[in-house]
Amino acid sequence: MRVPYVLFVASTPQPSLGGGSVRARPILPVRVHGPASDTLIDGFLDTASDDVILPAWVAPVIGIDLLPIPE
């Protein structure tokens, strides 16, 4: 599988980039399914991640009510 890398530009120089401001990240489309619908979002592929984190705006789009869930 080949995953395209997208260049992201930081607003300030990054020490980890030797003072540079451009970093390449693997971004791929992800379809998120919920009880009411589904939506396609750009996902950041992190092979070392143990969890999946989605933006809060995705929940109401796919039919999930986050109000009764504790923070």
PDB file of N, CA, C and O in Angstrom:
ATOM      1  N   MET A   1       0.843  -1.167   0.000  1.00  0.00           N
ATOM      2  CA  MET A   1       0.000   0.000   0.000  1.00  0.00           C
ATOM      3  C   MET A   1       0.890   1.233   0.000  1.00  0.00           C
ATOM      4  O   MET A   1       1.849   1.319   0.767  1.00  0.00           O
ATOM      5  N   ARG A   2       0.570   2.170  -0.854  1.00  0.00           N
ATOM      6  CA  ARG A   2       1.307   3.431  -0.900  1.00  0.00           C
ATOM      7  C   ARG A   2       0.417   4.534  -0.348  1.00  0.00           C
ATOM      8  O   ARG A   2      -0.741   4.670  -0.742  1.00  0.00           O
ATOM      9  N   VAL A   3       0.961   5.309   0.554  1.00  0.00           N
ATOM     10  CA  VAL A   3       0.223   6.397   1.174  1.00  0.00           C
ATOM     11  C   VAL A   3       0.895   7.705   0.796  1.00  0.00           C
ATOM     12  O   VAL A   3       2.102   7.856   0.984  1.00  0.00           O
ATOM     13  N   PRO A   4       0.124   8.662   0.259  1.00  0.00           N
ATOM     14  CA  PRO A   4       0.734   9.940  -0.111  1.00  0.00           C
ATOM     15  C   PRO A   4       1.099  10.768   1.119  1.00  0.00           C
ATOM     16  O   PRO A   4       0.408  10.730   2.138  1.00  0.00           O
ATOM     17  N   TYR A   5       2.177  11.502   1.006  1.00  0.00           N
ATOM     18  CA  TYR A   5       2.598  12.416   2.063  1.00  0.00           C
ATOM     19  C   TYR A   5       2.225  13.832   1.649  1.00  0.00           C
ATOM     20  O   TYR A   5       2.394  14.222   0.494  1.00  0.00           O
ATOM     21  N   VAL A   6       1.718  14.592   2.606  1.00  0.00           N
ATOM     22  CA  VAL A   6       1.320  15.974   2.369  1.00  0.00           C
ATOM     23  C   VAL A   6       2.258  16.870   3.168  1.00  0.00           C
ATOM     24  O   VAL A   6       2.565  16.579   4.324  1.00  0.00           O
ATOM     25  N   LEU A   7       2.711  17.954   2.554  1.00  0.00           N
ATOM     26  CA  LEU A   7       3.617  18.880   3.234  1.00  0.00           C
ATOM     27  C   LEU A   7       2.820  19.863   4.078  1.00  0.00           C
ATOM     28  O   LEU A   7       1.878  20.490   3.593  1.00  0.00           O
ATOM     29  N   PHE A   8       3.204  19.994   5.347  1.00  0.00           N
ATOM     30  CA  PHE A   8       2.606  20.949   6.265  1.00  0.00           C
ATOM     31  C   PHE A   8       3.660  21.976   6.634  1.00  0.00           C
ATOM     32  O   PHE A   8       4.810  21.626   6.899  1.00  0.00           O
ATOM     33  N   VAL A   9       3.268  23.250   6.651  1.00  0.00           N
ATOM     34  CA  VAL A   9       4.185  24.327   6.969  1.00  0.00           C
ATOM     35  C   VAL A   9       3.854  24.858   8.358  1.00  0.00           C
ATOM     36  O   VAL A   9       2.724  25.273   8.619  1.00  0.00           O
ATOM     37  N   ALA A  10       4.854  24.843   9.258  1.00  0.00           N
ATOM     38  CA  ALA A  10       4.679  25.361  10.614  1.00  0.00           C
ATOM     39  C   ALA A  10       4.824  26.880  10.599  1.00  0.00           C
ATOM     40  O   ALA A  10       5.508  27.438   9.740  1.00  0.00           O
ATOM     41  N   SER A  11       4.183  27.537  11.544  1.00  0.00           N
ATOM     42  CA  SER A  11       4.248  29.000  11.602  1.00  0.00           C
ATOM     43  C   SER A  11       5.568  29.501  12.170  1.00  0.00           C
ATOM     44  O   SER A  11       5.940  30.657  11.967  1.00  0.00           O
ATOM     45  N   THR A  12       6.280  28.622  12.885  1.00  0.00           N
ATOM     46  CA  THR A  12       7.582  28.986  13.449  1.00  0.00           C
ATOM     47  C   THR A  12       8.594  27.898  13.111  1.00  0.00           C
ATOM     48  O   THR A  12       8.201  26.761  12.849  1.00  0.00           O
ATOM     49  N   PRO A  13       9.886  28.217  13.110  1.00  0.00           N
ATOM     50  CA  PRO A  13      10.905  27.198  12.849  1.00  0.00           C
ATOM     51  C   PRO A  13      10.841  26.068  13.882  1.00  0.00           C
ATOM     52  O   PRO A  13      10.610  26.317  15.065  1.00  0.00           O
ATOM     53  N   GLN A  14      11.043  24.841  13.434  1.00  0.00           N
ATOM     54  CA  GLN A  14      10.964  23.662  14.298  1.00  0.00           C
ATOM     55  C   GLN A  14      12.361  23.132  14.608  1.00  0.00           C
ATOM     56  O   GLN A  14      13.100  22.785  13.687  1.00  0.00           O
ATOM     57  N   PRO A  15      12.738  23.062  15.882  1.00  0.00           N
ATOM     58  CA  PRO A  15      14.064  22.549  16.228  1.00  0.00           C
ATOM     59  C   PRO A  15      14.314  21.133  15.710  1.00  0.00           C
ATOM     60  O   PRO A  15      15.432  20.801  15.317  1.00  0.00           O
ATOM     61  N   SER A  16      13.270  20.300  15.711  1.00  0.00           N
ATOM     62  CA  SER A  16      13.437  18.914  15.257  1.00  0.00           C
ATOM     63  C   SER A  16      13.699  18.829  13.755  1.00  0.00           C
ATOM     64  O   SER A  16      14.123  17.788  13.253  1.00  0.00           O
ATOM     65  N   LEU A  17      13.447  19.923  13.042  1.00  0.00           N
ATOM     66  CA  LEU A  17      13.706  19.970  11.605  1.00  0.00           C
ATOM     67  C   LEU A  17      14.956  20.793  11.305  1.00  0.00           C
ATOM     68  O   LEU A  17      15.163  21.217  10.169  1.00  0.00           O
ATOM     69  N   GLY A  18      15.793  21.020  12.328  1.00  0.00           N
ATOM     70  CA  GLY A  18      17.002  21.807  12.134  1.00  0.00           C
ATOM     71  C   GLY A  18      16.699  23.260  11.807  1.00  0.00           C
ATOM     72  O   GLY A  18      17.463  23.911  11.095  1.00  0.00           O
ATOM     73  N   GLY A  19      15.587  23.769  12.323  1.00  0.00           N
ATOM     74  CA  GLY A  19      15.191  25.148  12.065  1.00  0.00           C
ATOM     75  C   GLY A  19      14.273  25.294  10.870  1.00  0.00           C
ATOM     76  O   GLY A  19      13.830  26.401  10.565  1.00  0.00           O
ATOM     77  N   GLY A  20      13.979  24.199  10.190  1.00  0.00           N
ATOM     78  CA  GLY A  20      13.072  24.246   9.045  1.00  0.00           C
ATOM     79  C   GLY A  20      11.626  24.381   9.490  1.00  0.00           C
ATOM     80  O   GLY A  20      11.334  24.307  10.683  1.00  0.00           O
ATOM     81  N   SER A  21      10.729  24.576   8.549  1.00  0.00           N
ATOM     82  CA  SER A  21       9.322  24.744   8.906  1.00  0.00           C
ATOM     83  C   SER A  21       8.384  23.846   8.105  1.00  0.00           C
ATOM     84  O   SER A  21       7.166  23.968   8.233  1.00  0.00           O
ATOM     85  N   VAL A  22       8.925  22.944   7.281  1.00  0.00           N
ATOM     86  CA  VAL A  22       8.078  22.064   6.470  1.00  0.00           C
ATOM     87  C   VAL A  22       8.255  20.615   6.914  1.00  0.00           C
ATOM     88  O   VAL A  22       9.372  20.110   7.024  1.00  0.00           O
ATOM     89  N   ARG A  23       7.130  19.967   7.164  1.00  0.00           N
ATOM     90  CA  ARG A  23       7.148  18.563   7.595  1.00  0.00           C
ATOM     91  C   ARG A  23       6.184  17.770   6.711  1.00  0.00           C
ATOM     92  O   ARG A  23       5.079  18.234   6.427  1.00  0.00           O
ATOM     93  N   ALA A  24       6.590  16.592   6.282  1.00  0.00           N
ATOM     94  CA  ALA A  24       5.735  15.715   5.477  1.00  0.00           C
ATOM     95  C   ALA A  24       5.004  14.739   6.400  1.00  0.00           C
ATOM     96  O   ALA A  24       5.605  14.135   7.288  1.00  0.00           O
ATOM     97  N   ARG A  25       3.689  14.596   6.170  1.00  0.00           N
ATOM     98  CA  ARG A  25       2.886  13.670   6.978  1.00  0.00           C
ATOM     99  C   ARG A  25       2.056  12.777   6.069  1.00  0.00           C
ATOM    100  O   ARG A  25       1.554  13.226   5.038  1.00  0.00           O
ATOM    101  N   PRO A  26       1.910  11.496   6.457  1.00  0.00           N
ATOM    102  CA  PRO A  26       1.086  10.590   5.655  1.00  0.00           C
ATOM    103  C   PRO A  26      -0.408  10.835   5.928  1.00  0.00           C
ATOM    104  O   PRO A  26      -0.891  10.597   7.035  1.00  0.00           O
ATOM    105  N   ILE A  27      -1.115  11.304   4.922  1.00  0.00           N
ATOM    106  CA  ILE A  27      -2.537  11.620   5.049  1.00  0.00           C
ATOM    107  C   ILE A  27      -3.313  10.750   4.059  1.00  0.00           C
ATOM    108  O   ILE A  27      -2.950  10.654   2.886  1.00  0.00           O
ATOM    109  N   LEU A  28      -4.386  10.118   4.545  1.00  0.00           N
ATOM    110  CA  LEU A  28      -5.200   9.305   3.655  1.00  0.00           C
ATOM    111  C   LEU A  28      -6.672   9.463   4.004  1.00  0.00           C
ATOM    112  O   LEU A  28      -7.007   9.770   5.148  1.00  0.00           O
ATOM    113  N   PRO A  29      -7.552   9.256   3.034  1.00  0.00           N
ATOM    114  CA  PRO A  29      -8.985   9.395   3.311  1.00  0.00           C
ATOM    115  C   PRO A  29      -9.490   8.250   4.194  1.00  0.00           C
ATOM    116  O   PRO A  29      -9.115   7.091   4.020  1.00  0.00           O
ATOM    117  N   VAL A  30     -10.355   8.616   5.151  1.00  0.00           N
ATOM    118  CA  VAL A  30     -10.930   7.638   6.082  1.00  0.00           C
ATOM    119  C   VAL A  30     -12.441   7.858   6.113  1.00  0.00           C
ATOM    120  O   VAL A  30     -12.902   8.984   6.305  1.00  0.00           O
ATOM    121  N   ARG A  31     -13.200   6.803   5.928  1.00  0.00           N
ATOM    122  CA  ARG A  31     -14.657   6.903   6.041  1.00  0.00           C
ATOM    123  C   ARG A  31     -15.046   6.493   7.458  1.00  0.00           C
ATOM    124  O   ARG A  31     -14.717   5.397   7.913  1.00  0.00           O
ATOM    125  N   VAL A  32     -15.760   7.401   8.156  1.00  0.00           N
ATOM    126  CA  VAL A  32     -16.194   7.174   9.532  1.00  0.00           C
ATOM    127  C   VAL A  32     -17.692   6.891   9.500  1.00  0.00           C
ATOM    128  O   VAL A  32     -18.473   7.707   9.011  1.00  0.00           O
ATOM    129  N   HIS A  33     -18.093   5.725  10.024  1.00  0.00           N
ATOM    130  CA  HIS A  33     -19.501   5.307  10.033  1.00  0.00           C
ATOM    131  C   HIS A  33     -20.114   5.559  11.403  1.00  0.00           C
ATOM    132  O   HIS A  33     -19.461   5.365  12.428  1.00  0.00           O
ATOM    133  N   GLY A  34     -21.369   5.991  11.417  1.00  0.00           N
ATOM    134  CA  GLY A  34     -22.105   6.186  12.653  1.00  0.00           C
ATOM    135  C   GLY A  34     -23.515   5.671  12.505  1.00  0.00           C
ATOM    136  O   GLY A  34     -23.872   5.139  11.454  1.00  0.00           O
ATOM    137  N   PRO A  35     -24.336   5.819  13.550  1.00  0.00           N
ATOM    138  CA  PRO A  35     -25.700   5.303  13.491  1.00  0.00           C
ATOM    139  C   PRO A  35     -26.604   6.031  12.494  1.00  0.00           C
ATOM    140  O   PRO A  35     -27.579   5.450  12.018  1.00  0.00           O
ATOM    141  N   ALA A  36     -26.300   7.296  12.168  1.00  0.00           N
ATOM    142  CA  ALA A  36     -27.167   8.063  11.275  1.00  0.00           C
ATOM    143  C   ALA A  36     -26.602   8.198   9.865  1.00  0.00           C
ATOM    144  O   ALA A  36     -27.358   8.243   8.895  1.00  0.00           O
ATOM    145  N   SER A  37     -25.296   8.261   9.748  1.00  0.00           N
ATOM    146  CA  SER A  37     -24.690   8.460   8.432  1.00  0.00           C
ATOM    147  C   SER A  37     -23.197   8.162   8.511  1.00  0.00           C
ATOM    148  O   SER A  37     -22.696   7.650   9.512  1.00  0.00           O
ATOM    149  N   ASP A  38     -22.515   8.491   7.446  1.00  0.00           N
ATOM    150  CA  ASP A  38     -21.064   8.375   7.456  1.00  0.00           C
ATOM    151  C   ASP A  38     -20.484   9.613   6.779  1.00  0.00           C
ATOM    152  O   ASP A  38     -21.192  10.355   6.098  1.00  0.00           O
ATOM    153  N   THR A  39     -19.194   9.819   6.978  1.00  0.00           N
ATOM    154  CA  THR A  39     -18.520  10.962   6.376  1.00  0.00           C
ATOM    155  C   THR A  39     -17.085  10.595   6.052  1.00  0.00           C
ATOM    156  O   THR A  39     -16.502   9.703   6.669  1.00  0.00           O
ATOM    157  N   LEU A  40     -16.534  11.281   5.092  1.00  0.00           N
ATOM    158  CA  LEU A  40     -15.158  11.050   4.665  1.00  0.00           C
ATOM    159  C   LEU A  40     -14.297  12.190   5.191  1.00  0.00           C
ATOM    160  O   LEU A  40     -14.593  13.361   4.954  1.00  0.00           O
ATOM    161  N   ILE A  41     -13.225  11.843   5.908  1.00  0.00           N
ATOM    162  CA  ILE A  41     -12.309  12.849   6.442  1.00  0.00           C
ATOM    163  C   ILE A  41     -10.878  12.466   6.078  1.00  0.00           C
ATOM    164  O   ILE A  41     -10.598  11.321   5.725  1.00  0.00           O
ATOM    165  N   ASP A  42      -9.984  13.437   6.170  1.00  0.00           N
ATOM    166  CA  ASP A  42      -8.561  13.154   5.993  1.00  0.00           C
ATOM    167  C   ASP A  42      -8.009  12.612   7.295  1.00  0.00           C
ATOM    168  O   ASP A  42      -8.214  13.207   8.353  1.00  0.00           O
ATOM    169  N   GLY A  43      -7.310  11.485   7.229  1.00  0.00           N
ATOM    170  CA  GLY A  43      -6.737  10.875   8.414  1.00  0.00           C
ATOM    171  C   GLY A  43      -5.222  10.927   8.385  1.00  0.00           C
ATOM    172  O   GLY A  43      -4.605  10.753   7.333  1.00  0.00           O
ATOM    173  N   PHE A  44      -4.626  11.165   9.540  1.00  0.00           N
ATOM    174  CA  PHE A  44      -3.173  11.157   9.697  1.00  0.00           C
ATOM    175  C   PHE A  44      -2.765   9.756  10.114  1.00  0.00           C
ATOM    176  O   PHE A  44      -3.153   9.294  11.188  1.00  0.00           O
ATOM    177  N   LEU A  45      -1.995   9.076   9.291  1.00  0.00           N
ATOM    178  CA  LEU A  45      -1.579   7.704   9.554  1.00  0.00           C
ATOM    179  C   LEU A  45      -0.404   7.696  10.522  1.00  0.00           C
ATOM    180  O   LEU A  45       0.688   8.161  10.196  1.00  0.00           O
ATOM    181  N   ASP A  46      -0.642   7.163  11.714  1.00  0.00           N
ATOM    182  CA  ASP A  46       0.397   7.058  12.739  1.00  0.00           C
ATOM    183  C   ASP A  46       0.490   5.590  13.143  1.00  0.00           C
ATOM    184  O   ASP A  46      -0.336   5.100  13.914  1.00  0.00           O
ATOM    185  N   THR A  47       1.485   4.898  12.629  1.00  0.00           N
ATOM    186  CA  THR A  47       1.597   3.453  12.858  1.00  0.00           C
ATOM    187  C   THR A  47       1.932   3.102  14.298  1.00  0.00           C
ATOM    188  O   THR A  47       1.806   1.937  14.678  1.00  0.00           O
ATOM    189  N   ALA A  48       2.351   4.054  15.110  1.00  0.00           N
ATOM    190  CA  ALA A  48       2.678   3.778  16.505  1.00  0.00           C
ATOM    191  C   ALA A  48       1.544   4.147  17.451  1.00  0.00           C
ATOM    192  O   ALA A  48       1.696   4.031  18.667  1.00  0.00           O
ATOM    193  N   SER A  49       0.419   4.587  16.917  1.00  0.00           N
ATOM    194  CA  SER A  49      -0.697   5.027  17.745  1.00  0.00           C
ATOM    195  C   SER A  49      -1.493   3.840  18.294  1.00  0.00           C
ATOM    196  O   SER A  49      -1.711   2.846  17.601  1.00  0.00           O
ATOM    197  N   ASP A  50      -1.918   3.964  19.537  1.00  0.00           N
ATOM    198  CA  ASP A  50      -2.770   2.955  20.168  1.00  0.00           C
ATOM    199  C   ASP A  50      -4.245   3.347  20.117  1.00  0.00           C
ATOM    200  O   ASP A  50      -5.116   2.499  20.310  1.00  0.00           O
ATOM    201  N   ASP A  51      -4.530   4.608  19.862  1.00  0.00           N
ATOM    202  CA  ASP A  51      -5.891   5.120  19.889  1.00  0.00           C
ATOM    203  C   ASP A  51      -6.207   5.886  18.610  1.00  0.00           C
ATOM    204  O   ASP A  51      -5.316   6.311  17.874  1.00  0.00           O
ATOM    205  N   VAL A  52      -7.505   6.047  18.375  1.00  0.00           N
ATOM    206  CA  VAL A  52      -7.982   6.863  17.259  1.00  0.00           C
ATOM    207  C   VAL A  52      -8.660   8.088  17.853  1.00  0.00           C
ATOM    208  O   VAL A  52      -9.532   7.965  18.714  1.00  0.00           O
ATOM    209  N   ILE A  53      -8.265   9.260  17.398  1.00  0.00           N
ATOM    210  CA  ILE A  53      -8.857  10.509  17.876  1.00  0.00           C
ATOM    211  C   ILE A  53      -9.481  11.213  16.685  1.00  0.00           C
ATOM    212  O   ILE A  53      -8.833  11.429  15.660  1.00  0.00           O
ATOM    213  N   LEU A  54     -10.745  11.566  16.837  1.00  0.00           N
ATOM    214  CA  LEU A  54     -11.471  12.255  15.774  1.00  0.00           C
ATOM    215  C   LEU A  54     -11.837  13.656  16.227  1.00  0.00           C
ATOM    216  O   LEU A  54     -12.010  13.889  17.424  1.00  0.00           O
ATOM    217  N   PRO A  55     -11.958  14.595  15.296  1.00  0.00           N
ATOM    218  CA  PRO A  55     -12.425  15.935  15.675  1.00  0.00           C
ATOM    219  C   PRO A  55     -13.849  15.862  16.210  1.00  0.00           C
ATOM    220  O   PRO A  55     -14.636  15.019  15.778  1.00  0.00           O
ATOM    221  N   ALA A  56     -14.180  16.742  17.150  1.00  0.00           N
ATOM    222  CA  ALA A  56     -15.509  16.733  17.768  1.00  0.00           C
ATOM    223  C   ALA A  56     -16.624  16.963  16.752  1.00  0.00           C
ATOM    224  O   ALA A  56     -17.736  16.475  16.952  1.00  0.00           O
ATOM    225  N   TRP A  57     -16.361  17.685  15.679  1.00  0.00           N
ATOM    226  CA  TRP A  57     -17.412  17.980  14.695  1.00  0.00           C
ATOM    227  C   TRP A  57     -17.912  16.726  13.973  1.00  0.00           C
ATOM    228  O   TRP A  57     -18.989  16.746  13.377  1.00  0.00           O
ATOM    229  N   VAL A  58     -17.145  15.642  14.021  1.00  0.00           N
ATOM    230  CA  VAL A  58     -17.541  14.412  13.325  1.00  0.00           C
ATOM    231  C   VAL A  58     -18.736  13.751  14.012  1.00  0.00           C
ATOM    232  O   VAL A  58     -19.599  13.192  13.335  1.00  0.00           O
ATOM    233  N   ALA A  59     -18.801  13.805  15.331  1.00  0.00           N
ATOM    234  CA  ALA A  59     -19.861  13.110  16.078  1.00  0.00           C
ATOM    235  C   ALA A  59     -21.267  13.496  15.623  1.00  0.00           C
ATOM    236  O   ALA A  59     -22.040  12.605  15.268  1.00  0.00           O
ATOM    237  N   PRO A  60     -21.637  14.779  15.615  1.00  0.00           N
ATOM    238  CA  PRO A  60     -23.006  15.090  15.181  1.00  0.00           C
ATOM    239  C   PRO A  60     -23.255  14.796  13.702  1.00  0.00           C
ATOM    240  O   PRO A  60     -24.388  14.509  13.314  1.00  0.00           O
ATOM    241  N   VAL A  61     -22.230  14.862  12.889  1.00  0.00           N
ATOM    242  CA  VAL A  61     -22.390  14.578  11.456  1.00  0.00           C
ATOM    243  C   VAL A  61     -22.799  13.122  11.237  1.00  0.00           C
ATOM    244  O   VAL A  61     -23.611  12.828  10.360  1.00  0.00           O
ATOM    245  N   ILE A  62     -22.237  12.211  12.034  1.00  0.00           N
ATOM    246  CA  ILE A  62     -22.552  10.783  11.846  1.00  0.00           C
ATOM    247  C   ILE A  62     -23.657  10.291  12.800  1.00  0.00           C
ATOM    248  O   ILE A  62     -24.002   9.110  12.799  1.00  0.00           O
ATOM    249  N   GLY A  63     -24.207  11.213  13.614  1.00  0.00           N
ATOM    250  CA  GLY A  63     -25.352  10.866  14.459  1.00  0.00           C
ATOM    251  C   GLY A  63     -25.023  10.439  15.868  1.00  0.00           C
ATOM    252  O   GLY A  63     -25.770   9.652  16.450  1.00  0.00           O
ATOM    253  N   ILE A  64     -23.942  10.921  16.441  1.00  0.00           N
ATOM    254  CA  ILE A  64     -23.575  10.580  17.809  1.00  0.00           C
ATOM    255  C   ILE A  64     -23.720  11.828  18.679  1.00  0.00           C
ATOM    256  O   ILE A  64     -23.164  12.880  18.363  1.00  0.00           O
ATOM    257  N   ASP A  65     -24.470  11.705  19.776  1.00  0.00           N
ATOM    258  CA  ASP A  65     -24.680  12.798  20.727  1.00  0.00           C
ATOM    259  C   ASP A  65     -23.641  12.697  21.841  1.00  0.00           C
ATOM    260  O   ASP A  65     -23.648  11.734  22.607  1.00  0.00           O
ATOM    261  N   LEU A  66     -22.758  13.674  21.936  1.00  0.00           N
ATOM    262  CA  LEU A  66     -21.685  13.646  22.937  1.00  0.00           C
ATOM    263  C   LEU A  66     -22.072  14.315  24.248  1.00  0.00           C
ATOM    264  O   LEU A  66     -21.290  14.280  25.198  1.00  0.00           O
ATOM    265  N   LEU A  67     -23.272  14.933  24.334  1.00  0.00           N
ATOM    266  CA  LEU A  67     -23.649  15.664  25.535  1.00  0.00           C
ATOM    267  C   LEU A  67     -23.714  14.788  26.802  1.00  0.00           C
ATOM    268  O   LEU A  67     -23.260  15.241  27.854  1.00  0.00           O
ATOM    269  N   PRO A  68     -24.250  13.568  26.754  1.00  0.00           N
ATOM    270  CA  PRO A  68     -24.321  12.781  27.994  1.00  0.00           C
ATOM    271  C   PRO A  68     -23.001  12.100  28.384  1.00  0.00           C
ATOM    272  O   PRO A  68     -22.930  11.443  29.423  1.00  0.00           O
ATOM    273  N   ILE A  69     -21.977  12.251  27.575  1.00  0.00           N
ATOM    274  CA  ILE A  69     -20.710  11.560  27.842  1.00  0.00           C
ATOM    275  C   ILE A  69     -19.799  12.466  28.690  1.00  0.00           C
ATOM    276  O   ILE A  69     -19.568  13.616  28.318  1.00  0.00           O
ATOM    277  N   PRO A  70     -19.279  11.964  29.822  1.00  0.00           N
ATOM    278  CA  PRO A  70     -18.379  12.794  30.652  1.00  0.00           C
ATOM    279  C   PRO A  70     -17.061  13.056  29.936  1.00  0.00           C
ATOM    280  O   PRO A  70     -16.594  12.244  29.137  1.00  0.00           O
ATOM    281  N   GLU A  71     -16.469  14.216  30.243  1.00  0.00           N
ATOM    282  CA  GLU A  71     -15.180  14.554  29.633  1.00  0.00           C
ATOM    283  C   GLU A  71     -14.074  13.760  30.258  1.00  0.00           C
ATOM    284  O   GLU A  71     -12.914  13.908  29.873  1.00  0.00           O
TER     285      GLU A  71
END
